[in-house]
């Protein structure tokens, strides 16, 4: 049987790759590093890879908007599974790096945001440089000549690119977790411990629009685990609503709620109905 190609946010050594390896038995030769979240999702859409894994939410910084927007507006794919993993941010640099000479801290914006207080305390006045991924940040530091730069990333990336972990666990909050989603075209079967994700587009902004949506779930005792609004990209002040709920589209109450909702609002886009991750204590 041919092993499926799985795209992930690269280069090798990212938190995304760590989450993928922890969750899926995959031939590493079939793991395809890509340059951005958008490119991972686009590669699945173009059939260049069979599936992809991308971050969608962090316990400190909230939703990853690049993922939400791609799934809502630019792709017709389904979330097939969620993976929730602890995230350990490490300070990475060359051997002998002197902290008082560090001028630049490089990482993915989500990672630097998760270490905001640490950076302000340890490197006041340092330039914060954005990279497409934490592993790319480590790779940049490894190849940079002149000036003192450090990266925030994984211990795996430090090993891959020949750098040292200067300090471990530098995130501002110890219980730092990221929720990743595996995307593809398949609808997983009902397991009895599932989650469904949708996007709701209303006809027009008027009083009670969100209440009209929420009532369908309240009436049927469906627990919503997440509610978020995002701009529709059409006009200023026009929003859509992302909802995660407990249950599967094959559950009678969820199916009925979505059917009634489609009669009331302009569009309901199903992002997926998939097994919920079982999350224990960190």
Buried (B, 14 or more C-beta within 10 A) or exposed (E): EEEEBBBBBBBBBBBBBBBBBEBBEBEEEEBBBBEBBBBBBBBBBEEBBBBBBBBBBBBBBEBBEBBBBBBBBEBEBBBBBBBBBBBBBBBBBBEEBEBEEBEBBBBBBBBBBBBBEBBEEBBEEBEBBEBBBBBBBBBBBBEBEEEBBBBBBBBBBBBBBEBBBBBEEBBBEEEBBBBBBBBBEBBBEBEEEBBBBBBBBBEEEEEEBBEBBBBBBEEBEBEEEBBBEBEBEEEEEEBBBBBBBBBBBEBEBBBBBBEEBEEBBEEBBBBBBBBBBEEEEE
